[in-house]
Amino acid sequence: MTDHAPLTSYTIKKRYGVPAERLFEAFTNEEELKAWIWGDEAEVTKALVELESGGRLHIVANNQYPDWPHDEVAMRGMVLFVVPG
């Protein structure tokens, strides 16, 4: 197993063919996030989004990777700021 440095930031630079409001909903609504974040690669069992400065982001899925020695994979972070509009 290889140790990886923690992810310290996440910037979306991709253009999506949907209105900004729809993309915002997909990233901030727990049920929406569970439905698409890992696509068909894993079954998401938990999604937590606290949409406020300092809020938590936590996503857990069943492991689908044979080389990963754990039952679950997870991604977590912190909301630094929210800019309305």
Secondary structure, 3 states (H helix, E strand, C coil): CCCCCCCCCCCCCCCCCCCHHHHHHHHHCHHHHHHHCCHHHCCEEEEEECCCCCCEEEEEEECCCCCCCCCEEEEEEECCCCCCC
